């Protein structure tokens, strides 16, 4: 069961729940998102509180190889407003550096619909 649909921060809560699960399976976490995004920063902080080094990056160019030295499993997530293309570029960079497999998590879908206000239905 995902977060409540009436929660304005549905995507944020969904990602936080996914990071909690992801940190049990990775040794380092990359968070795609802006430094001024409270959502993205919260994801990084959550991983760090769970004992996983985490880095907030704007894009693939920000990844530093030393963050990954000796790591077998790298987790990747993104803030709610981060474009999917940036996540794809990070995956491509990791594969260029030798990542052998990409496993997508089983997070809750975010295809949430809301009813139109009654004034607009008529």
Biopython code that builds the backbone (N, CA, C, O; Angstrom):
import numpy as np
from Bio.PDB.StructureBuilder import StructureBuilder

atoms = [
    (1, "UNK", "N", (0.842, -1.181, 0.000)),
    (1, "UNK", "CA", (0.000, 0.000, 0.000)),
    (1, "UNK", "C", (0.882, 1.236, 0.000)),
    (1, "UNK", "O", (1.795, 1.344, 0.818)),
    (2, "UNK", "N", (0.622, 2.160, -0.899)),
    (2, "UNK", "CA", (1.393, 3.392, -1.023)),
    (2, "UNK", "C", (0.859, 4.467, -0.105)),
    (2, "UNK", "O", (-0.063, 4.233, 0.676)),
    (3, "UNK", "N", (1.441, 5.643, -0.203)),
    (3, "UNK", "CA", (0.960, 6.773, 0.590)),
    (3, "UNK", "C", (-0.476, 7.124, 0.205)),
    (3, "UNK", "O", (-0.949, 6.736, -0.864)),
    (4, "UNK", "N", (-1.160, 7.849, 1.067)),
    (4, "UNK", "CA", (-2.525, 8.266, 0.780)),
    (4, "UNK", "C", (-2.555, 9.175, -0.439)),
    (4, "UNK", "O", (-1.666, 10.009, -0.612)),
    (5, "UNK", "N", (-3.556, 9.025, -1.275)),
    (5, "UNK", "CA", (-3.662, 9.826, -2.492)),
    (5, "UNK", "C", (-3.969, 11.285, -2.201)),
    (5, "UNK", "O", (-3.685, 12.150, -3.029)),
    (6, "UNK", "N", (-4.542, 11.572, -1.043)),
    (6, "UNK", "CA", (-4.857, 12.964, -0.743)),
    (6, "UNK", "C", (-3.664, 13.704, -0.145)),
    (6, "UNK", "O", (-3.767, 14.885, 0.188)),
    (7, "UNK", "N", (-2.554, 13.026, -0.011)),
    (7, "UNK", "CA", (-1.334, 13.634, 0.515)),
    (7, "UNK", "C", (-0.658, 14.435, -0.588)),
    (7, "UNK", "O", (-0.339, 13.894, -1.647)),
    (8, "UNK", "N", (-0.440, 15.717, -0.345)),
    (8, "UNK", "CA", (0.166, 16.571, -1.362)),
    (8, "UNK", "C", (1.587, 16.126, -1.692)),
    (8, "UNK", "O", (2.104, 16.450, -2.761)),
    (9, "UNK", "N", (2.212, 15.399, -0.801)),
    (9, "UNK", "CA", (3.598, 14.971, -1.006)),
    (9, "UNK", "C", (3.671, 13.491, -1.369)),
    (9, "UNK", "O", (4.579, 12.787, -0.929)),
    (10, "UNK", "N", (2.730, 13.025, -2.160)),
    (10, "UNK", "CA", (2.678, 11.611, -2.526)),
    (10, "UNK", "C", (3.997, 11.131, -3.117)),
    (10, "UNK", "O", (4.533, 10.114, -2.675)),
    (11, "UNK", "N", (4.533, 11.845, -4.111)),
    (11, "UNK", "CA", (5.780, 11.424, -4.761)),
    (11, "UNK", "C", (6.939, 11.451, -3.776)),
    (11, "UNK", "O", (7.813, 10.585, -3.817)),
    (12, "UNK", "N", (6.947, 12.439, -2.897)),
    (12, "UNK", "CA", (8.014, 12.548, -1.905)),
    (12, "UNK", "C", (7.991, 11.357, -0.955)),
    (12, "UNK", "O", (9.027, 10.738, -0.709)),
    (13, "UNK", "N", (6.817, 11.033, -0.421)),
    (13, "UNK", "CA", (6.705, 9.904, 0.507)),
    (13, "UNK", "C", (7.046, 8.598, -0.189)),
    (13, "UNK", "O", (7.701, 7.734, 0.394)),
    (14, "UNK", "N", (6.613, 8.450, -1.414)),
    (14, "UNK", "CA", (6.890, 7.250, -2.195)),
    (14, "UNK", "C", (8.397, 7.046, -2.314)),
    (14, "UNK", "O", (8.890, 5.936, -2.112)),
    (15, "UNK", "N", (9.120, 8.092, -2.635)),
    (15, "UNK", "CA", (10.573, 7.994, -2.802)),
    (15, "UNK", "C", (11.270, 7.711, -1.473)),
    (15, "UNK", "O", (12.234, 6.947, -1.428)),
    (16, "UNK", "N", (10.787, 8.322, -0.394)),
    (16, "UNK", "CA", (11.397, 8.054, 0.905)),
    (16, "UNK", "C", (11.213, 6.593, 1.297)),
    (16, "UNK", "O", (12.137, 5.972, 1.822)),
    (17, "UNK", "N", (10.050, 6.051, 1.052)),
    (17, "UNK", "CA", (9.816, 4.633, 1.341)),
    (17, "UNK", "C", (10.734, 3.752, 0.498)),
    (17, "UNK", "O", (11.268, 2.755, 0.984)),
    (18, "UNK", "N", (10.911, 4.125, -0.763)),
    (18, "UNK", "CA", (11.785, 3.348, -1.651)),
    (18, "UNK", "C", (13.236, 3.410, -1.187)),
    (18, "UNK", "O", (13.947, 2.408, -1.257)),
    (19, "UNK", "N", (13.686, 4.576, -0.713)),
    (19, "UNK", "CA", (15.068, 4.703, -0.231)),
    (19, "UNK", "C", (15.279, 3.838, 1.005)),
    (19, "UNK", "O", (16.340, 3.234, 1.159)),
    (20, "UNK", "N", (14.297, 3.770, 1.876)),
    (20, "UNK", "CA", (14.426, 2.908, 3.060)),
    (20, "UNK", "C", (14.680, 1.463, 2.643)),
    (20, "UNK", "O", (15.512, 0.777, 3.237)),
    (21, "UNK", "N", (13.970, 1.011, 1.632)),
    (21, "UNK", "CA", (14.149, -0.358, 1.149)),
    (21, "UNK", "C", (15.471, -0.496, 0.393)),
    (21, "UNK", "O", (16.182, -1.488, 0.552)),
    (22, "UNK", "N", (15.790, 0.488, -0.415)),
    (22, "UNK", "CA", (16.993, 0.448, -1.243)),
    (22, "UNK", "C", (18.268, 0.415, -0.401)),
    (22, "UNK", "O", (19.230, -0.266, -0.759)),
    (23, "UNK", "N", (18.281, 1.134, 0.699)),
    (23, "UNK", "CA", (19.494, 1.187, 1.516)),
    (23, "UNK", "C", (19.834, -0.152, 2.157)),
    (23, "UNK", "O", (20.956, -0.345, 2.626)),
    (24, "UNK", "N", (18.898, -1.063, 2.183)),
    (24, "UNK", "CA", (19.208, -2.397, 2.712)),
    (24, "UNK", "C", (19.942, -3.239, 1.670)),
    (24, "UNK", "O", (20.443, -4.318, 1.986)),
    (25, "UNK", "N", (20.006, -2.750, 0.429)),
    (25, "UNK", "CA", (20.606, -3.531, -0.652)),
    (25, "UNK", "C", (21.788, -2.851, -1.332)),
    (25, "UNK", "O", (22.371, -3.430, -2.249)),
    (26, "UNK", "N", (22.161, -1.643, -0.917)),
    (26, "UNK", "CA", (23.266, -0.966, -1.607)),
    (26, "UNK", "C", (24.319, -0.497, -0.608)),
    (26, "UNK", "O", (24.091, -0.465, 0.601)),
    (27, "UNK", "N", (25.473, -0.135, -1.152)),
    (27, "UNK", "CA", (26.591, 0.316, -0.324)),
    (27, "UNK", "C", (26.827, 1.816, -0.427)),
    (27, "UNK", "O", (27.542, 2.396, 0.391)),
    (28, "UNK", "N", (26.236, 2.432, -1.416)),
    (28, "UNK", "CA", (26.316, 3.874, -1.617)),
    (28, "UNK", "C", (25.072, 4.281, -2.398)),
    (28, "UNK", "O", (24.559, 3.503, -3.202)),
    (29, "UNK", "N", (24.588, 5.497, -2.163)),
    (29, "UNK", "CA", (23.384, 5.960, -2.846)),
    (29, "UNK", "C", (23.660, 7.277, -3.555)),
    (29, "UNK", "O", (24.222, 8.205, -2.973)),
    (30, "UNK", "N", (23.258, 7.344, -4.817)),
    (30, "UNK", "CA", (23.308, 8.585, -5.585)),
    (30, "UNK", "C", (21.885, 9.116, -5.689)),
    (30, "UNK", "O", (20.960, 8.381, -6.034)),
    (31, "UNK", "N", (21.720, 10.400, -5.387)),
    (31, "UNK", "CA", (20.409, 11.039, -5.460)),
    (31, "UNK", "C", (20.473, 12.120, -6.526)),
    (31, "UNK", "O", (21.210, 13.096, -6.379)),
    (32, "UNK", "N", (19.717, 11.956, -7.588)),
    (32, "UNK", "CA", (19.659, 12.971, -8.635)),
    (32, "UNK", "C", (18.661, 14.033, -8.197)),
    (32, "UNK", "O", (17.486, 13.746, -7.971)),
    (33, "UNK", "N", (19.149, 15.261, -8.081)),
    (33, "UNK", "CA", (18.274, 16.356, -7.673)),
    (33, "UNK", "C", (19.073, 17.600, -7.375)),
    (33, "UNK", "O", (20.294, 17.552, -7.231)),
    (34, "UNK", "N", (18.392, 18.687, -7.285)),
    (34, "UNK", "CA", (19.017, 19.983, -7.055)),
    (34, "UNK", "C", (19.372, 20.167, -5.580)),
    (34, "UNK", "O", (18.674, 19.674, -4.694)),
    (35, "UNK", "N", (20.452, 20.874, -5.336)),
    (35, "UNK", "CA", (20.880, 21.142, -3.959)),
    (35, "UNK", "C", (19.843, 21.965, -3.198)),
    (35, "UNK", "O", (19.797, 21.908, -1.969)),
    (36, "UNK", "N", (19.019, 22.722, -3.902)),
    (36, "UNK", "CA", (18.005, 23.525, -3.208)),
    (36, "UNK", "C", (16.655, 22.807, -3.107)),
    (36, "UNK", "O", (15.654, 23.413, -2.724)),
    (37, "UNK", "N", (16.630, 21.525, -3.450)),
    (37, "UNK", "CA", (15.408, 20.728, -3.339)),
    (37, "UNK", "C", (15.362, 20.054, -1.971)),
    (37, "UNK", "O", (16.187, 19.193, -1.667)),
    (38, "UNK", "N", (14.396, 20.449, -1.154)),
    (38, "UNK", "CA", (14.304, 19.829, 0.174)),
    (38, "UNK", "C", (13.990, 18.341, 0.044)),
    (38, "UNK", "O", (14.455, 17.537, 0.851)),
    (39, "UNK", "N", (13.217, 17.976, -0.951)),
    (39, "UNK", "CA", (12.887, 16.573, -1.194)),
    (39, "UNK", "C", (14.141, 15.753, -1.482)),
    (39, "UNK", "O", (14.343, 14.694, -0.888)),
    (40, "UNK", "N", (14.977, 16.240, -2.388)),
    (40, "UNK", "CA", (16.204, 15.516, -2.749)),
    (40, "UNK", "C", (17.153, 15.429, -1.562)),
    (40, "UNK", "O", (17.760, 14.385, -1.323)),
    (41, "UNK", "N", (17.280, 16.516, -0.823)),
    (41, "UNK", "CA", (18.143, 16.506, 0.358)),
    (41, "UNK", "C", (17.640, 15.529, 1.404)),
    (41, "UNK", "O", (18.436, 14.870, 2.073)),
    (42, "UNK", "N", (16.327, 15.431, 1.552)),
    (42, "UNK", "CA", (15.754, 14.495, 2.523)),
    (42, "UNK", "C", (16.100, 13.058, 2.153)),
    (42, "UNK", "O", (16.369, 12.243, 3.035)),
    (43, "UNK", "N", (16.098, 12.737, 0.868)),
    (43, "UNK", "CA", (16.458, 11.382, 0.435)),
    (43, "UNK", "C", (17.907, 11.073, 0.795)),
    (43, "UNK", "O", (18.214, 9.983, 1.279)),
    (44, "UNK", "N", (18.792, 12.033, 0.557)),
    (44, "UNK", "CA", (20.208, 11.853, 0.902)),
    (44, "UNK", "C", (20.365, 11.668, 2.408)),
    (44, "UNK", "O", (21.063, 10.759, 2.857)),
    (45, "UNK", "N", (19.719, 12.527, 3.179)),
    (45, "UNK", "CA", (19.815, 12.448, 4.642)),
    (45, "UNK", "C", (19.271, 11.124, 5.169)),
    (45, "UNK", "O", (19.834, 10.546, 6.098)),
    (46, "UNK", "N", (18.200, 10.653, 4.590)),
    (46, "UNK", "CA", (17.599, 9.389, 5.018)),
    (46, "UNK", "C", (18.584, 8.238, 4.843)),
    (46, "UNK", "O", (18.730, 7.399, 5.731)),
    (47, "UNK", "N", (19.254, 8.203, 3.703)),
    (47, "UNK", "CA", (20.250, 7.150, 3.465)),
    (47, "UNK", "C", (21.390, 7.258, 4.469)),
    (47, "UNK", "O", (21.830, 6.251, 5.024)),
    (48, "UNK", "N", (21.865, 8.472, 4.700)),
    (48, "UNK", "CA", (22.973, 8.660, 5.643)),
    (48, "UNK", "C", (22.583, 8.236, 7.052)),
    (48, "UNK", "O", (23.391, 7.643, 7.767)),
    (49, "UNK", "N", (21.345, 8.535, 7.460)),
    (49, "UNK", "CA", (20.880, 8.105, 8.791)),
    (49, "UNK", "C", (20.829, 6.588, 8.892)),
    (49, "UNK", "O", (20.914, 6.033, 9.988)),
    (50, "UNK", "N", (20.694, 5.924, 7.768)),
    (50, "UNK", "CA", (20.660, 4.461, 7.755)),
    (50, "UNK", "C", (22.052, 3.870, 7.540)),
    (50, "UNK", "O", (22.195, 2.666, 7.324)),
    (51, "UNK", "N", (23.084, 4.726, 7.600)),
    (51, "UNK", "CA", (24.462, 4.255, 7.535)),
    (51, "UNK", "C", (25.032, 4.076, 6.143)),
    (51, "UNK", "O", (26.065, 3.426, 5.981)),
    (52, "UNK", "N", (24.384, 4.637, 5.136)),
    (52, "UNK", "CA", (24.836, 4.499, 3.751)),
    (52, "UNK", "C", (25.367, 5.847, 3.268)),
    (52, "UNK", "O", (24.660, 6.849, 3.365)),
    (53, "UNK", "N", (26.605, 5.895, 2.747)),
    (53, "UNK", "CA", (27.077, 7.152, 2.160)),
    (53, "UNK", "C", (26.156, 7.543, 1.003)),
    (53, "UNK", "O", (25.797, 6.703, 0.178)),
    (54, "UNK", "N", (25.780, 8.812, 0.949)),
    (54, "UNK", "CA", (24.857, 9.269, -0.094)),
    (54, "UNK", "C", (25.327, 10.606, -0.637)),
    (54, "UNK", "O", (25.834, 11.452, 0.100)),
    (55, "UNK", "N", (25.150, 10.782, -1.937)),
    (55, "UNK", "CA", (25.625, 11.984, -2.615)),
    (55, "UNK", "C", (24.516, 12.570, -3.472)),
    (55, "UNK", "O", (23.870, 11.863, -4.246)),
    (56, "UNK", "N", (24.305, 13.868, -3.322)),
    (56, "UNK", "CA", (23.328, 14.589, -4.122)),
    (56, "UNK", "C", (24.024, 15.104, -5.374)),
    (56, "UNK", "O", (25.028, 15.810, -5.284)),
    (57, "UNK", "N", (23.493, 14.754, -6.536)),
    (57, "UNK", "CA", (24.115, 15.148, -7.800)),
    (57, "UNK", "C", (23.077, 15.801, -8.709)),
    (57, "UNK", "O", (21.909, 15.413, -8.721)),
    (58, "UNK", "N", (23.527, 16.797, -9.468)),
    (58, "UNK", "CA", (22.647, 17.426, -10.456)),
    (58, "UNK", "C", (22.528, 16.571, -11.706)),
    (58, "UNK", "O", (21.480, 16.535, -12.352)),
    (59, "UNK", "N", (23.624, 15.878, -12.042)),
    (59, "UNK", "CA", (23.648, 15.089, -13.278)),
    (59, "UNK", "C", (24.826, 14.121, -13.234)),
    (59, "UNK", "O", (25.558, 14.069, -12.245)),
    (60, "UNK", "N", (25.004, 13.362, -14.296)),
    (60, "UNK", "CA", (26.049, 12.333, -14.353)),
    (60, "UNK", "C", (27.451, 12.920, -14.221)),
    (60, "UNK", "O", (28.361, 12.251, -13.731)),
    (61, "UNK", "N", (27.628, 14.157, -14.653)),
    (61, "UNK", "CA", (28.946, 14.796, -14.589)),
    (61, "UNK", "C", (29.423, 15.002, -13.149)),
    (61, "UNK", "O", (30.623, 15.133, -12.907)),
    (62, "UNK", "N", (28.502, 15.031, -12.209)),
    (62, "UNK", "CA", (28.854, 15.278, -10.806)),
    (62, "UNK", "C", (29.383, 14.045, -10.078)),
    (62, "UNK", "O", (29.930, 14.171, -8.983)),
    (63, "UNK", "N", (29.235, 12.875, -10.652)),
    (63, "UNK", "CA", (29.656, 11.644, -9.967)),
    (63, "UNK", "C", (31.177, 11.600, -9.895)),
    (63, "UNK", "O", (31.860, 11.804, -10.899)),
    (64, "UNK", "N", (31.699, 11.334, -8.708)),
    (64, "UNK", "CA", (33.145, 11.221, -8.514)),
    (64, "UNK", "C", (33.498, 9.743, -8.360)),
    (64, "UNK", "O", (32.921, 9.048, -7.524)),
    (65, "UNK", "N", (34.436, 9.268, -9.158)),
    (65, "UNK", "CA", (34.783, 7.838, -9.122)),
    (65, "UNK", "C", (35.155, 7.330, -7.730)),
    (65, "UNK", "O", (34.871, 6.180, -7.396)),
    (66, "UNK", "N", (35.785, 8.172, -6.921)),
    (66, "UNK", "CA", (36.203, 7.713, -5.589)),
    (66, "UNK", "C", (35.017, 7.369, -4.694)),
    (66, "UNK", "O", (35.177, 6.598, -3.747)),
    (67, "UNK", "N", (33.843, 7.911, -4.962)),
    (67, "UNK", "CA", (32.659, 7.545, -4.184)),
    (67, "UNK", "C", (32.314, 6.073, -4.370)),
    (67, "UNK", "O", (31.716, 5.446, -3.495)),
    (68, "UNK", "N", (32.697, 5.537, -5.507)),
    (68, "UNK", "CA", (32.282, 4.184, -5.874)),
    (68, "UNK", "C", (33.376, 3.140, -5.694)),
    (68, "UNK", "O", (33.132, 1.946, -5.864)),
    (69, "UNK", "N", (34.578, 3.587, -5.352)),
    (69, "UNK", "CA", (35.701, 2.670, -5.200)),
    (69, "UNK", "C", (35.386, 1.599, -4.157)),
    (69, "UNK", "O", (35.027, 1.910, -3.022)),
    (70, "UNK", "N", (35.522, 0.348, -4.555)),
    (70, "UNK", "CA", (35.287, -0.772, -3.650)),
    (70, "UNK", "C", (33.825, -1.108, -3.420)),
    (70, "UNK", "O", (33.519, -2.013, -2.645)),
    (71, "UNK", "N", (32.928, -0.408, -4.069)),
    (71, "UNK", "CA", (31.495, -0.654, -3.882)),
    (71, "UNK", "C", (30.993, -1.623, -4.947)),
    (71, "UNK", "O", (31.323, -1.488, -6.126)),
    (72, "UNK", "N", (30.201, -2.591, -4.528)),
    (72, "UNK", "CA", (29.626, -3.567, -5.450)),
    (72, "UNK", "C", (28.207, -3.187, -5.888)),
    (72, "UNK", "O", (27.780, -3.513, -6.995)),
    (73, "UNK", "N", (27.487, -2.492, -5.003)),
    (73, "UNK", "CA", (26.091, -2.146, -5.293)),
    (73, "UNK", "C", (25.868, -0.657, -5.062)),
    (73, "UNK", "O", (26.043, -0.144, -3.956)),
    (74, "UNK", "N", (25.481, 0.014, -6.126)),
    (74, "UNK", "CA", (25.213, 1.450, -6.080)),
    (74, "UNK", "C", (23.710, 1.654, -6.216)),
    (74, "UNK", "O", (23.097, 1.180, -7.173)),
    (75, "UNK", "N", (23.123, 2.355, -5.264)),
    (75, "UNK", "CA", (21.707, 2.687, -5.350)),
    (75, "UNK", "C", (21.534, 4.021, -6.055)),
    (75, "UNK", "O", (22.406, 4.887, -5.982)),
    (76, "UNK", "N", (20.427, 4.182, -6.726)),
    (76, "UNK", "CA", (20.144, 5.414, -7.458)),
    (76, "UNK", "C", (18.681, 5.774, -7.281)),
    (76, "UNK", "O", (17.793, 4.945, -7.476)),
    (77, "UNK", "N", (18.444, 7.028, -6.906)),
    (77, "UNK", "CA", (17.084, 7.544, -6.804)),
    (77, "UNK", "C", (17.110, 8.983, -7.275)),
    (77, "UNK", "O", (18.164, 9.524, -7.608)),
    (78, "UNK", "N", (15.941, 9.597, -7.299)),
    (78, "UNK", "CA", (15.848, 10.978, -7.756)),
    (78, "UNK", "C", (14.769, 11.709, -6.984)),
    (78, "UNK", "O", (13.787, 11.114, -6.540)),
    (79, "UNK", "N", (14.966, 13.002, -6.832)),
    (79, "UNK", "CA", (13.944, 13.845, -6.238)),
    (79, "UNK", "C", (12.706, 13.865, -7.126)),
    (79, "UNK", "O", (12.772, 13.533, -8.310)),
    (80, "UNK", "N", (11.596, 14.252, -6.550)),
    (80, "UNK", "CA", (10.318, 14.203, -7.264)),
    (80, "UNK", "C", (10.303, 15.045, -8.534)),
    (80, "UNK", "O", (9.579, 14.721, -9.476)),
    (81, "UNK", "N", (11.084, 16.113, -8.575)),
    (81, "UNK", "CA", (11.049, 16.983, -9.755)),
    (81, "UNK", "C", (12.215, 16.750, -10.712)),
    (81, "UNK", "O", (12.341, 17.460, -11.710)),
    (82, "UNK", "N", (13.058, 15.779, -10.427)),
    (82, "UNK", "CA", (14.204, 15.512, -11.311)),
    (82, "UNK", "C", (13.727, 14.832, -12.597)),
    (82, "UNK", "O", (12.991, 13.847, -12.538)),
    (83, "UNK", "N", (14.140, 15.346, -13.748)),
    (83, "UNK", "CA", (13.734, 14.723, -15.016)),
    (83, "UNK", "C", (14.296, 13.308, -15.167)),
    (83, "UNK", "O", (15.443, 13.047, -14.802)),
    (84, "UNK", "N", (13.496, 12.415, -15.698)),
    (84, "UNK", "CA", (13.892, 11.017, -15.892)),
    (84, "UNK", "C", (15.137, 10.894, -16.762)),
    (84, "UNK", "O", (15.939, 9.979, -16.577)),
    (85, "UNK", "N", (15.301, 11.817, -17.712)),
    (85, "UNK", "CA", (16.465, 11.762, -18.602)),
    (85, "UNK", "C", (17.767, 11.866, -17.805)),
    (85, "UNK", "O", (18.769, 11.264, -18.190)),
    (86, "UNK", "N", (17.770, 12.614, -16.708)),
    (86, "UNK", "CA", (18.978, 12.724, -15.884)),
    (86, "UNK", "C", (19.298, 11.396, -15.210)),
    (86, "UNK", "O", (20.464, 11.018, -15.100)),
    (87, "UNK", "N", (18.280, 10.698, -14.764)),
    (87, "UNK", "CA", (18.477, 9.377, -14.161)),
    (87, "UNK", "C", (19.051, 8.424, -15.204)),
    (87, "UNK", "O", (19.977, 7.664, -14.918)),
    (88, "UNK", "N", (18.501, 8.467, -16.404)),
    (88, "UNK", "CA", (18.996, 7.607, -17.484)),
    (88, "UNK", "C", (20.458, 7.904, -17.797)),
    (88, "UNK", "O", (21.233, 6.985, -18.061)),
    (89, "UNK", "N", (20.839, 9.172, -17.770)),
    (89, "UNK", "CA", (22.230, 9.546, -18.043)),
    (89, "UNK", "C", (23.171, 9.051, -16.947)),
    (89, "UNK", "O", (24.308, 8.673, -17.231)),
    (90, "UNK", "N", (22.709, 9.051, -15.708)),
    (90, "UNK", "CA", (23.524, 8.517, -14.613)),
    (90, "UNK", "C", (23.715, 7.015, -14.811)),
    (90, "UNK", "O", (24.820, 6.504, -14.628)),
    (91, "UNK", "N", (22.662, 6.312, -15.179)),
    (91, "UNK", "CA", (22.779, 4.875, -15.441)),
    (91, "UNK", "C", (23.779, 4.627, -16.564)),
    (91, "UNK", "O", (24.617, 3.731, -16.464)),
    (92, "UNK", "N", (23.696, 5.408, -17.623)),
    (92, "UNK", "CA", (24.642, 5.265, -18.736)),
    (92, "UNK", "C", (26.076, 5.479, -18.271)),
    (92, "UNK", "O", (26.972, 4.733, -18.665)),
    (93, "UNK", "N", (26.302, 6.488, -17.437)),
    (93, "UNK", "CA", (27.650, 6.766, -16.930)),
    (93, "UNK", "C", (28.161, 5.599, -16.099)),
    (93, "UNK", "O", (29.308, 5.180, -16.257)),
    (94, "UNK", "N", (27.325, 5.073, -15.221)),
    (94, "UNK", "CA", (27.731, 3.939, -14.390)),
    (94, "UNK", "C", (28.059, 2.721, -15.254)),
    (94, "UNK", "O", (28.989, 1.976, -14.949)),
    (95, "UNK", "N", (27.309, 2.522, -16.315)),
    (95, "UNK", "CA", (27.594, 1.408, -17.222)),
    (95, "UNK", "C", (28.906, 1.636, -17.968)),
    (95, "UNK", "O", (29.657, 0.689, -18.200)),
    (96, "UNK", "N", (29.185, 2.872, -18.343)),
    (96, "UNK", "CA", (30.468, 3.192, -18.980)),
    (96, "UNK", "C", (31.624, 2.855, -18.047)),
    (96, "UNK", "O", (32.698, 2.456, -18.498)),
    (97, "UNK", "N", (31.400, 3.017, -16.753)),
    (97, "UNK", "CA", (32.432, 2.752, -15.757)),
    (97, "UNK", "C", (32.446, 1.296, -15.306)),
    (97, "UNK", "O", (33.222, 0.935, -14.422)),
    (98, "UNK", "N", (31.607, 0.462, -15.892)),
    (98, "UNK", "CA", (31.686, -0.962, -15.598)),
    (98, "UNK", "C", (30.516, -1.578, -14.870)),
    (98, "UNK", "O", (30.561, -2.764, -14.541)),
    (99, "UNK", "N", (29.462, -0.812, -14.603)),
    (99, "UNK", "CA", (28.281, -1.415, -13.972)),
    (99, "UNK", "C", (27.759, -2.516, -14.882)),
    (99, "UNK", "O", (27.595, -2.313, -16.085)),
    (100, "UNK", "N", (27.504, -3.666, -14.309)),
    (100, "UNK", "CA", (27.127, -4.831, -15.108)),
    (100, "UNK", "C", (25.633, -5.073, -15.178)),
    (100, "UNK", "O", (25.150, -5.659, -16.147)),
    (101, "UNK", "N", (24.903, -4.643, -14.189)),
    (101, "UNK", "CA", (23.469, -4.929, -14.171)),
    (101, "UNK", "C", (22.714, -3.750, -13.578)),
    (101, "UNK", "O", (23.197, -3.075, -12.669)),
    (102, "UNK", "N", (21.546, -3.521, -14.100)),
    (102, "UNK", "CA", (20.657, -2.492, -13.568)),
    (102, "UNK", "C", (19.386, -3.199, -13.136)),
    (102, "UNK", "O", (18.733, -3.873, -13.932)),
    (103, "UNK", "N", (19.042, -3.038, -11.870)),
    (103, "UNK", "CA", (17.829, -3.637, -11.334)),
    (103, "UNK", "C", (16.913, -2.520, -10.885)),
    (103, "UNK", "O", (17.292, -1.702, -10.047)),
    (104, "UNK", "N", (15.721, -2.479, -11.429)),
    (104, "UNK", "CA", (14.766, -1.449, -11.028)),
    (104, "UNK", "C", (14.005, -1.927, -9.805)),
    (104, "UNK", "O", (13.625, -3.093, -9.700)),
    (105, "UNK", "N", (13.792, -0.994, -8.882)),
    (105, "UNK", "CA", (13.072, -1.309, -7.658)),
    (105, "UNK", "C", (11.583, -1.461, -7.899)),
    (105, "UNK", "O", (11.072, -1.158, -8.978)),
    (106, "UNK", "N", (10.914, -1.927, -6.893)),
    (106, "UNK", "CA", (9.475, -2.151, -6.975)),
    (106, "UNK", "C", (8.697, -1.061, -6.256)),
    (106, "UNK", "O", (7.740, -1.349, -5.537)),
    (107, "UNK", "N", (9.102, 0.190, -6.447)),
    (107, "UNK", "CA", (8.397, 1.293, -5.803)),
    (107, "UNK", "C", (6.950, 1.361, -6.252)),
    (107, "UNK", "O", (6.568, 0.755, -7.254)),
    (108, "UNK", "N", (6.164, 2.091, -5.514)),
    (108, "UNK", "CA", (4.758, 2.273, -5.861)),
    (108, "UNK", "C", (4.661, 3.223, -7.042)),
    (108, "UNK", "O", (5.400, 4.204, -7.121)),
    (109, "UNK", "N", (3.761, 2.934, -7.945)),
    (109, "UNK", "CA", (3.540, 3.821, -9.076)),
    (109, "UNK", "C", (3.042, 5.181, -8.618)),
    (109, "UNK", "O", (2.452, 5.311, -7.546)),
    (110, "UNK", "N", (3.283, 6.176, -9.430)),
    (110, "UNK", "CA", (2.869, 7.529, -9.071)),
    (110, "UNK", "C", (1.823, 8.067, -10.035)),
    (110, "UNK", "O", (1.654, 9.281, -10.154)),
    (111, "UNK", "N", (1.137, 7.194, -10.710)),
    (111, "UNK", "CA", (0.090, 7.621, -11.631)),
    (111, "UNK", "C", (-1.185, 7.841, -10.832)),
    (111, "UNK", "O", (-2.086, 7.002, -10.833)),
    (112, "UNK", "N", (-1.249, 8.956, -10.164)),
    (112, "UNK", "CA", (-2.378, 9.272, -9.309)),
    (112, "UNK", "C", (-3.295, 10.226, -10.056)),
    (112, "UNK", "O", (-2.826, 11.173, -10.686)),
    (113, "UNK", "N", (-4.589, 9.985, -9.992)),
    (113, "UNK", "CA", (-5.539, 10.874, -10.639)),
    (113, "UNK", "C", (-6.386, 11.567, -9.586)),
    (113, "UNK", "O", (-6.659, 11.018, -8.518)),
    (114, "UNK", "N", (-6.786, 12.766, -9.907)),
    (114, "UNK", "CA", (-7.626, 13.553, -9.017)),
    (114, "UNK", "C", (-8.865, 13.975, -9.791)),
    (114, "UNK", "O", (-8.794, 14.217, -10.996)),
    (115, "UNK", "N", (-9.976, 14.063, -9.120)),
    (115, "UNK", "CA", (-11.213, 14.497, -9.761)),
    (115, "UNK", "C", (-11.158, 15.984, -10.049)),
    (115, "UNK", "O", (-10.553, 16.755, -9.304)),
    (116, "UNK", "N", (-11.802, 16.378, -11.147)),
    (116, "UNK", "CA", (-11.929, 17.797, -11.453)),
    (116, "UNK", "C", (-12.873, 18.439, -10.452)),
    (116, "UNK", "O", (-13.798, 17.787, -9.969)),
    (117, "UNK", "N", (-12.652, 19.714, -10.132)),
    (117, "UNK", "CA", (-13.625, 20.412, -9.286)),
    (117, "UNK", "C", (-14.988, 20.420, -9.979)),
    (117, "UNK", "O", (-15.059, 20.439, -11.208)),
    (118, "UNK", "N", (-16.055, 20.405, -9.205)),
    (118, "UNK", "CA", (-17.387, 20.306, -9.801)),
    (118, "UNK", "C", (-17.682, 21.465, -10.741)),
    (118, "UNK", "O", (-18.466, 21.312, -11.678)),
    (119, "UNK", "N", (-17.067, 22.627, -10.509)),
    (119, "UNK", "CA", (-17.284, 23.773, -11.393)),
    (119, "UNK", "C", (-16.782, 23.498, -12.805)),
    (119, "UNK", "O", (-17.300, 24.065, -13.766)),
    (120, "UNK", "N", (-15.787, 22.641, -12.939)),
    (120, "UNK", "CA", (-15.207, 22.351, -14.243)),
    (120, "UNK", "C", (-15.842, 21.144, -14.917)),
    (120, "UNK", "O", (-15.643, 20.924, -16.111)),
    (121, "UNK", "N", (-16.595, 20.371, -14.172)),
    (121, "UNK", "CA", (-17.209, 19.167, -14.736)),
    (121, "UNK", "C", (-18.399, 19.489, -15.631)),
    (121, "UNK", "O", (-18.699, 18.723, -16.546)),
    (122, "UNK", "N", (-19.067, 20.578, -15.392)),
    (122, "UNK", "CA", (-20.286, 20.910, -16.149)),
    (122, "UNK", "C", (-20.000, 21.489, -17.501)),
    (122, "UNK", "O", (-20.927, 21.812, -18.244)),
]
sb = StructureBuilder()
sb.init_structure("model")
sb.init_model(0)
sb.init_chain("A")
sb.init_seg("    ")
for serial, (resi, resn, name, xyz) in enumerate(atoms, 1):
    if name == "N":
        sb.init_residue(resn, " ", resi, " ")
    sb.init_atom(name, np.array(xyz, "f"), 0.0, 1.0, " ", f" {name:<3s}", serial, name[0])
structure = sb.get_structure()
